[in-house]
Amino acid sequence: MNGISKDLNKSMSNSKLLTRIISLYCFNCENILILGDFNHELKLGSPLESFMLQSFDTRLFSSRESTTNARTVIDEVFDRIEDYNIEVFIYESYSSHHKPLVIRVREL
């Protein structure tokens, strides 16, 4: 199996797992905030962004700013939250390769 096929199979199995987990924990959730280190470089037209929108009706909320010391954008925040003001800040940290994301949620 070549590297591209292996990456595609891994990506598909990760998508199925993510769908299963989110469906299990967020069944009938109106408001949802999904965040984490997806280890997926986020570029315009990203397959991850499309997947999250189509599968969970969430939008990318985090900026496309670098979240690691390697200047990659792999830590993302997706949301489907109405009636709240959400702010995401990237905090500069010297103790980790990843920069922490600070999220503030306030009712409108």
N, C-alpha and C positions, 0 to 999 in steps of 0.2 A: 504494500500500500504506500503510495507516495505521500509526501508531506501535506499537500493540499487536501487530498481525500481524508487524511487523518484529522486535520484541523476542522474540516467540514463536519465529519462524523462527531467530533468532540463538541463542536458548536451546537449541533442538532440535539445531542443528548443533554447538554446544559440547558437548552431552551425548554425541552420537555420537563426536566427537573424543576426549573424555575416556574413553569406554568403550573405544575402539580403543587408545589409548595405554596405559591401565592393563592391558587384556587382553594386550597385546603384552609389556609388561615384567614383569607379575606373573602369568604363566601358571602355575598350580599353586602359587602362593605360599600358605603357611599364614598367615604373619604379614605384615601390610601396614600401613604408616603413610602416609597421604596428607595433605599439608598445603600450604597456599598462600593466595595472595590470589585468591579466587574471584570477587571483584567482585559478590557476590550478598549482599544484606542478609539476614542469618540471623535469622529470627523463628521463633516456635513454629509447628510445622507447615510448615516451609519445604519447598518443592519440591526444593531441593538436598539437604536432609537425607534426604528420602524416596527420592530417586534414588540416593544413595550407599548407603543401606541395602538397597534392592531390587537394585541392579546389582552391588554388590561385597560385600554383607553386612558393611558397616562401620558403626560407630556414631560419632556426633558425640562427640568427646572434649573439645574445647576448650569453655570456658565461653561464655556468651552476653554476656560483657563487651565493652565497646567496645575495638576494636583500632586505631582511627585517631583523629586529632585532631578529626575531624568527628563523633565519637561513633557511628560505624557499626561493625557487626560483620560484616566481610567477609573476615577472615583466619581460616580454619578448619582444624581438625585432625580427621581421621577415622581410626579405627583398627579393625583386626581382629587383635589381638595377645593371645594368652593366655600365662599363666605369666610375665608381666612387670608391674611396677608402673610406670605412666606418669604423669608430672606435667607439666602445662603451666602456665607462668608468663608473664604479660604484663610485659615490661620497659619501663619508661618511657624514651623516647628523645626527644631534642630535635633530632636531625639528619634526621628523616624524618617524613612525614605518618603513616606506619604505625608502630605500636609492635611491636618484635620479639617473637616468641614464643620462649621458651626451653623446650625439651623435655628432660626427664630420663627415661631408660628404665633401669630396674633389674630384674634377674632376681629373681623371688620366691624 
